[in-house]
Amino acid sequence: MPKKNLGLACLVLICGCASANPAISRTVPASGVELLTRMHDAYNGKWYKTLTFVQKTTVARANGVVDTSTWYESLRSPDRLRIDFGDPTKGNGALYTADSLYVVRGGKVTRSLGSGNPFLPFVAGVYTQPVETTLRQLAPYKFDLSLIRADTWQGKPVYVVGAKSPEDLDSPQFWIERDRLQPVRFLVKLSPAPDAKPNDIRLESYVPVGGGWLATHVAIMEGSVVRQAEDYSEWKGDVALPPDFFVAEKWSDSPHWHSGQ
């Protein structure tokens, strides 16, 4: 089971139109670096600044217990994700960057870790920041960017980076839909245990939001078992949020977009 509640595996946002962009090349990139560069170049300058949405989170524990909760998520591109767990007025949540995590309880930072959200570089950063920054953020996850192939996923053409063949489901890898350059699948280890297998994270049911896209259903799997499901509602792009809203030490200083408090 995932050791982190990432709530963004959640955030996959791309492009500003509902149909495939004819300007995007359909040839297989020579490497993962070339693919990331295409993703950046296709949408740089078109991306929205912020996104908010409500997330229904369903966690299926190994003992058979199923927990359901509501999270309130806020993204600031390229590299800030705030998650309020439950009632935002309680001040409980987490702030992710690409390389750090701050845990907040009662509006106060109670813990910080030097490990961030592995999805942020894909769902926001790659489209708005220099490719070199994205590469640096991805380095800890050990994707082999020299390995790339064309494949299909759920009936659509994709590029797979990090694995030579469909049989390899153990290597860290990411799957990018070809026509709109949307991430649709990741295989990465979310557990620090040395013998842990990669989790299979699937991003589905995209809708256009502002200048981009949002995957409104995300499944985080262990083998064939969905351990965490995320379903989104009330999404809005380019919401006016003050800079302090994404500062963990100032968690409760600004009114929350959902509660107004």
C-alpha positions as CSV (number, residue, x, y, z in Angstrom):
1,M,0.0,0.0,0.0
2,P,1.3,3.5,-0.7
3,K,3.1,5.1,2.2
4,K,2.2,8.6,1.0
5,N,-1.2,10.0,0.2
6,L,-0.2,11.9,-2.9
7,G,-3.5,13.4,-3.9
8,L,-2.1,14.2,-7.2
9,A,-1.4,11.4,-8.6
10,C,-4.4,13.5,-8.9
11,L,-3.3,16.3,-10.9
12,V,-2.8,15.7,-14.6
13,L,-3.4,18.8,-16.6
14,I,-2.6,19.5,-20.2
15,C,-3.3,21.6,-23.2
16,G,-6.0,24.1,-23.7
17,C,-8.2,22.5,-26.3
18,A,-10.6,19.5,-26.4
19,S,-9.1,18.0,-29.5
20,A,-5.7,16.8,-30.5
21,N,-3.3,19.6,-31.4
22,P,-2.3,19.1,-35.1
23,A,1.0,20.9,-34.4
24,I,2.2,18.1,-32.1
25,S,4.6,15.7,-33.9
26,R,3.4,12.1,-34.1
27,T,6.9,10.6,-34.6
28,V,8.4,8.7,-31.8
29,P,10.8,10.9,-29.8
30,A,14.4,9.7,-29.7
31,S,14.5,9.8,-25.9
32,G,12.5,10.7,-22.8
33,V,14.3,14.1,-22.8
34,E,13.0,14.8,-26.3
35,L,9.5,13.8,-25.2
36,L,9.6,16.1,-22.2
37,T,10.9,18.9,-24.4
38,R,8.0,18.4,-26.8
39,M,5.6,18.6,-23.8
40,H,7.1,21.8,-22.7
41,D,7.3,23.4,-26.1
42,A,3.7,22.5,-27.0
43,Y,2.2,24.3,-24.1
44,N,4.7,26.8,-22.7
45,G,3.0,30.1,-22.2
46,K,-0.5,28.6,-22.5
47,W,-0.7,27.1,-19.1
48,Y,-3.0,28.4,-16.4
49,K,-1.5,29.6,-13.1
50,T,-3.7,27.8,-10.5
51,L,-6.3,25.0,-10.1
52,T,-8.6,24.1,-7.3
53,F,-10.8,21.0,-6.9
54,V,-12.6,18.8,-4.4
55,Q,-11.3,15.2,-4.1
56,K,-13.2,12.2,-2.8
57,T,-10.5,9.8,-1.5
58,T,-11.2,6.1,-1.0
59,V,-8.5,4.0,0.6
60,A,-8.8,0.2,0.7
61,R,-6.5,-1.0,3.5
62,A,-4.9,-4.5,3.5
63,N,-7.1,-5.5,6.5
64,G,-10.2,-5.0,4.4
65,V,-11.2,-1.7,5.9
66,V,-12.3,1.0,3.4
67,D,-12.0,4.6,4.4
68,T,-13.6,7.5,2.5
69,S,-12.7,11.2,3.1
70,T,-12.9,14.6,1.3
71,W,-9.8,16.6,0.5
72,Y,-9.6,20.1,-0.9
73,E,-6.7,20.5,-3.3
74,S,-5.0,23.6,-4.7
75,L,-2.2,23.7,-7.3
76,R,0.0,26.6,-8.2
77,S,2.1,25.9,-11.3
78,P,4.8,24.9,-11.6
79,D,5.6,23.3,-8.2
80,R,3.2,23.8,-5.3
81,L,0.4,21.5,-4.3
82,R,-1.7,22.2,-1.2
83,I,-4.0,19.5,0.2
84,D,-6.5,20.3,3.0
85,F,-7.6,17.1,4.7
86,G,-11.3,17.4,5.6
87,D,-12.8,20.7,6.9
88,P,-10.3,23.4,5.8
89,T,-11.1,25.4,8.9
90,K,-9.4,22.7,11.0
91,G,-6.0,23.5,9.5
92,N,-4.9,20.0,8.7
93,G,-3.1,19.2,5.5
94,A,0.1,18.9,3.5
95,L,2.1,21.1,1.2
96,Y,4.0,19.4,-1.5
97,T,6.8,20.7,-3.8
98,A,8.7,18.7,-6.3
99,D,11.3,17.9,-3.6
100,S,9.7,18.5,-0.2
101,L,6.7,17.7,2.0
102,Y,5.4,19.8,4.9
103,V,2.8,18.2,7.2
104,V,0.4,20.7,8.9
105,R,-1.8,20.1,11.9
106,G,-4.0,22.8,13.4
107,G,-2.4,25.3,11.1
108,K,1.1,24.6,12.2
109,V,3.9,22.7,10.5
110,T,4.6,19.6,12.5
111,R,7.0,17.8,10.2
112,S,8.9,18.3,7.0
113,L,10.5,15.8,4.7
114,G,13.0,16.0,1.9
115,S,10.9,14.0,-0.5
116,G,8.3,15.6,-2.7
117,N,5.5,14.6,-5.0
118,P,6.8,12.7,-8.0
119,F,3.8,13.7,-10.2
120,L,4.2,17.5,-9.9
121,P,6.9,17.8,-12.6
122,F,4.6,16.0,-15.1
123,V,1.3,17.6,-14.3
124,A,2.4,21.2,-14.0
125,G,6.2,21.8,-14.1
126,V,7.1,20.3,-17.5
127,Y,4.8,22.8,-19.3
128,T,5.9,26.0,-17.6
129,Q,9.5,25.6,-16.3
130,P,12.8,25.0,-18.2
131,V,13.2,21.3,-19.2
132,E,16.5,21.3,-17.2
133,T,14.5,21.9,-14.0
134,T,12.1,19.1,-14.8
135,L,15.0,16.7,-15.4
136,R,16.6,17.6,-12.1
137,Q,13.3,17.0,-10.3
138,L,12.8,13.6,-11.9
139,A,16.3,12.4,-11.2
140,P,15.5,10.8,-7.8
141,Y,12.9,8.5,-9.4
142,K,15.5,6.9,-11.7
143,F,13.5,6.9,-14.9
144,D,15.8,5.6,-17.7
145,L,15.2,8.4,-20.1
146,S,17.2,6.6,-22.8
147,L,14.5,4.0,-23.1
148,I,11.4,5.0,-25.1
149,R,8.9,3.0,-27.2
150,A,5.5,3.5,-28.9
151,D,2.7,1.5,-27.4
152,T,-1.1,1.7,-26.8
153,W,-3.0,2.3,-23.6
154,Q,-6.8,1.9,-23.3
155,G,-7.0,2.0,-27.1
156,K,-4.9,5.1,-27.6
157,P,-1.3,5.6,-28.8
158,V,1.2,6.4,-26.1
159,Y,4.9,6.8,-25.5
160,V,6.4,4.7,-22.7
161,V,9.6,6.0,-21.1
162,G,11.7,3.8,-18.8
163,A,11.0,0.2,-19.9
164,K,12.1,-1.7,-23.0
165,S,9.1,-4.0,-23.3
166,P,5.5,-4.4,-22.2
167,E,6.6,-7.3,-20.0
168,D,8.7,-5.0,-17.8
169,L,6.4,-3.6,-15.1
170,D,9.2,-3.3,-12.5
171,S,11.2,-0.5,-13.9
172,P,10.2,3.1,-13.1
173,Q,8.3,4.4,-16.1
174,F,5.8,6.9,-17.3
175,W,3.2,6.7,-20.1
176,I,2.3,9.8,-22.1
177,E,-0.7,9.9,-24.5
178,R,0.6,10.8,-27.9
179,D,-2.0,13.2,-29.4
180,R,-2.3,15.6,-26.5
181,L,0.8,14.7,-24.5
182,Q,-1.2,13.8,-21.3
183,P,0.3,11.5,-18.7
184,V,-2.0,8.5,-18.3
185,R,0.1,6.0,-16.3
186,F,3.1,5.9,-13.9
187,L,4.9,2.9,-12.4
188,V,6.9,4.2,-9.4
189,K,7.7,3.1,-5.9
190,L,5.7,5.0,-3.4
191,S,7.0,2.9,-0.5
192,P,10.5,3.4,0.9
193,A,10.8,-0.4,1.6
194,P,13.7,-1.8,-0.4
195,D,11.7,-4.8,-1.5
196,A,8.6,-2.8,-2.5
197,K,7.2,-3.2,-6.0
198,P,6.3,-0.1,-8.1
199,N,2.8,1.1,-7.7
200,D,0.7,1.3,-10.8
201,I,-1.0,4.7,-11.0
202,R,-3.6,5.3,-13.7
203,L,-5.0,8.7,-14.6
204,E,-8.4,8.7,-16.4
205,S,-11.5,10.7,-17.3
206,Y,-9.9,13.9,-18.5
207,V,-11.9,17.1,-18.8
208,P,-10.8,20.5,-20.1
209,V,-10.2,23.0,-17.3
210,G,-9.2,26.6,-18.1
211,G,-6.2,26.4,-20.2
212,G,-5.5,22.8,-19.5
213,W,-6.9,19.3,-18.7
214,L,-7.7,17.5,-15.5
215,A,-7.8,13.7,-14.9
216,T,-10.9,13.4,-12.8
217,H,-10.3,9.8,-11.7
218,V,-7.0,8.4,-10.4
219,A,-6.3,4.9,-9.2
220,I,-3.2,4.0,-7.2
221,M,-2.8,0.2,-7.4
222,E,-0.8,-2.6,-5.7
223,G,-0.8,-5.3,-8.3
224,S,-4.4,-5.7,-9.4
225,V,-5.8,-4.1,-6.3
226,V,-6.8,-0.4,-6.2
227,R,-5.5,0.8,-2.8
228,Q,-6.4,4.5,-3.3
229,A,-9.0,5.9,-5.7
230,E,-9.4,9.7,-6.2
231,D,-12.5,11.3,-7.8
232,Y,-12.6,15.0,-8.4
233,S,-15.4,17.6,-8.6
234,E,-15.9,21.4,-8.5
235,W,-12.7,22.0,-10.5
236,K,-11.8,25.6,-11.4
237,G,-8.8,27.0,-13.2
238,D,-7.0,30.3,-12.7
239,V,-8.5,30.9,-9.2
240,A,-7.1,34.0,-7.5
241,L,-5.0,32.6,-4.6
242,P,-2.5,34.8,-2.6
243,P,1.1,33.6,-2.6
244,D,0.9,33.0,1.2
245,F,-1.8,30.3,0.6
246,F,1.1,28.0,-0.6
247,V,3.4,28.8,2.3
248,A,3.2,26.0,5.0
249,E,4.2,28.3,7.8
250,K,1.3,30.7,6.9
251,W,-1.3,27.9,6.4
252,S,-4.2,29.7,8.0
253,D,-3.3,33.3,7.2
254,S,-5.4,33.5,4.0
255,P,-9.1,32.6,3.6
256,H,-9.6,29.2,2.0
257,W,-11.3,29.2,-1.4
258,H,-13.8,26.5,-0.3
259,S,-14.8,27.7,3.2
260,G,-14.0,31.4,2.9
261,Q,-12.3,31.2,6.3
